[in-house]
């Protein structure tokens, strides 16, 4: 638990860990130079499982989380932000899953949204359960505060890198390149939305670092650097779709398919099917609404094995309406 000026919330977060149904853990709280009562609140707990560690001033999240490279003594590391609340079975569910699936190095789950007054909004952060590694092509499939991963895997990839605001996504990408990753179909935490959320306050930094990470993704697939492909990929990643770029999105998918057929970064058959389904999602999105025969059949990644009569009929009806 990295903590910087979280006096309003950290007591609840710590209590949610101390009352877990799985009790064999150490809770490492790293105080990142807080200027409020955060450290005093942590220190007030009388539980030997809590280890309060101090940074020499405010060092930031990347430095703070990377202290786990030397501090963590357990076989697994679970992350919980100091303003979020873990559900009572969170650690037990993830621990037993990783124990039963030793080939998996990282897992996460869903999150319920709460506000700064602890009220549930009724909204959820729903993560993908299938093809989690492929989902990372166009978005972050993990809620960072729900993740648990092998300490050995974390150390083997040298922890977090210098991608401020997006350091967790970069970590997940690099971990997925070396190990299997997964999400559980369980709601594991209450995720707090408030005006001081780091990602909300630093949008420009996040977008710049996401761009670098996406460039790395393309490179790993085997796509040579091209500003045009990168710009289009960034649009798809942030779902800022442009109807004028439909044909360009299709060309990008074609280039990605060709590159992956050579590099074999992903299983080509699964990769191609995933891109086709993503293409359909683009055509049926509110921003585009162009699910017609023209675009359905024009796809260079459409194969007969992907053909769906139901989708074809829907595209046909949309074509008639537009005509």
Secondary structure, DSSP 8 states (H G I E B T S, - for coil): -EESS-TTTHHHHHHHHHT-S-----EEEEE-S-SSSHHHHHHT---TTEEEEE-SS---HHHHHHTHHHH--SSEEE---TT-EE-TTHHHHHHHHHHH-TTEEEEEEEEEEE-TTS-EEEEEE----SSHHHHTTSS----GGG-EEEHHHHHHTTS--S-TTSHHHHHHHHHHHHSEEEEEEEEEEEEE--TT-HHHHTHHHHHHHHHHHHHHHHHHHT----HHHHHHHHHHHTT---GGGHHHHHHHHHHHHHHHHHH-SS-HHHHHHHHHHHHHHHHTSTTT---SHHHHHH-TT--GGG--HHHHHHHHHHHHHH-
